[in-house]
């Protein structure tokens, strides 16, 4: 039995007109300026236009994009450019979401999408790691686009692919794959041509997905890229699979759960997305799949809540726990 709750809806990447209203987060210039100082401590000197933006709030869209990357790279304590891992998962999302909120409040949603398209076109250092910051920005922009006025203007900008600054240069890989098409499809999941174009690009290059799973609408959508779904994309967008495919989806999720239980870090502070998705199914198969995540610390409250809601499925869940224990000993 499939049970989609308001709590799951609030967690899933929203489509237009759905999802909770945003609670706006603030990023002041002090945060931006502090990140520039930390960057200097590692030997990188931000250009003058970036310093001016951080001091006065005045700068062009490229400055906004580059300042965002620096802000997302600098931990509150210590130093480090390009080390988003220096932030906790919760803090990284908080900083990135506040940065996107700043774009929308100061520039409007269409210009925010334009700033997003510039992320990664410039990097302060050759090996600067910015993928997580770009993904977090996409997640927040999609939340804004679900409700905000000005959607049509943002959509018109994204529709003119050749007009995007640098053609989403920061999303291009060394092999020539253009993951920017995935990002645009993710921001506008209700526009099917974006998904089709991105899926064709993905298949042509044999690349792993970054965000495209968040745009599926049918089982066929899933199947056309099922062998190319990355573990990270699955974790971010498993709830989209559940919401869009519903009862048709459980066998797919169970298959994905076997892999995720083995590969996802057990010490993470966030509940694996596949766990949230499986809780939408009141069935013995789903319960057994959930049991595989008993060793994942963050998943335990969700498992306990599932058993409290469906006590008749506790034995099935415990059998999944036993299987996971045996698998761990044999590994």
Rosetta blueprint (number, residue, H / E / L):
1 X L
2 X E
3 X L
4 X L
5 X L
6 X H
7 X H
8 X H
9 X H
10 X H
11 X H
12 X L
13 X L
14 X L
15 X L
16 X L
17 X L
18 X L
19 X L
20 X L
21 X L
22 X L
23 X L
24 X L
25 X L
26 X L
27 X L
28 X L
29 X H
30 X H
31 X H
32 X H
33 X H
34 X H
35 X H
36 X H
37 X H
38 X H
39 X H
40 X H
41 X H
42 X L
43 X L
44 X L
45 X L
46 X L
47 X L
48 X H
49 X H
50 X H
51 X H
52 X H
53 X H
54 X H
55 X H
56 X H
57 X L
58 X L
59 X L
60 X L
61 X H
62 X H
63 X H
64 X H
65 X H
66 X H
67 X H
68 X H
69 X H
70 X H
71 X H
72 X H
73 X H
74 X L
75 X L
76 X L
77 X L
78 X L
79 X L
80 X L
81 X L
82 X L
83 X L
84 X H
85 X H
86 X H
87 X L
88 X L
89 X H
90 X H
91 X H
92 X H
93 X H
94 X H
95 X H
96 X H
97 X H
98 X H
99 X H
100 X H
101 X H
102 X H
103 X H
104 X H
105 X H
106 X H
107 X H
108 X L
109 X H
110 X H
111 X H
112 X H
113 X H
114 X H
115 X H
116 X H
117 X H
118 X H
119 X L
120 X L
121 X L
122 X L
123 X L
124 X L
125 X L
126 X L
127 X L
128 X L
129 X L
130 X L
131 X H
132 X H
133 X H
134 X H
135 X H
136 X H
137 X H
138 X H
139 X H
140 X H
141 X H
142 X H
143 X H
144 X H
145 X H
146 X L
147 X L
148 X L
149 X L
150 X L
151 X H
152 X H
153 X H
154 X H
155 X H
156 X H
157 X H
158 X H
159 X H
160 X L
161 X H
162 X H
163 X H
164 X L
165 X H
166 X H
167 X H
168 X L
169 X H
170 X H
171 X H
172 X E
173 X L
174 X L
175 X L
176 X L
177 X L
178 X E
179 X L
180 X H
181 X H
182 X H
183 X H
184 X H
185 X H
186 X H
187 X H
188 X L
189 X L
190 X L
191 X L
192 X H
193 X H
194 X H
195 X H
196 X H
197 X H
198 X H
199 X H
200 X H
201 X H
202 X H
203 X H
204 X H
205 X H
206 X L
207 X L
208 X L
209 X L
210 X L
211 X L
212 X H
213 X H
214 X H
215 X H
216 X L
217 X L
218 X L
219 X H
220 X H
221 X H
222 X H
223 X H
224 X L
225 X L
226 X H
227 X H
228 X H
229 X L
230 X L
231 X H
232 X H
233 X H
234 X H
235 X H
236 X H
237 X H
238 X H
239 X H
240 X H
241 X H
242 X H
243 X H
244 X H
245 X H
246 X H
247 X H
248 X H
249 X H
250 X H
251 X H
252 X H
253 X H
254 X H
255 X H
256 X H
257 X H
258 X H
259 X H
260 X H
261 X H
262 X H
263 X H
264 X L
265 X L
266 X L
267 X L
268 X L
269 X L
270 X L
271 X L
272 X L
273 X H
274 X H
275 X H
276 X H
277 X H
278 X H
279 X L
280 X L
281 X E
282 X L
283 X L
284 X H
285 X H
286 X H
287 X H
288 X H
289 X H
290 X H
291 X H
292 X L
293 X L
294 X L
295 X L
296 X L
297 X H
298 X H
299 X H
300 X H
301 X H
302 X H
303 X H
304 X H
305 X H
306 X H
307 X H
308 X H
309 X H
310 X L
311 X H
312 X H
313 X H
314 X H
315 X H
316 X H
317 X H
318 X H
319 X H
320 X H
321 X H
322 X H
323 X H
324 X H
325 X H
326 X H
327 X H
328 X H
329 X H
330 X H
331 X L
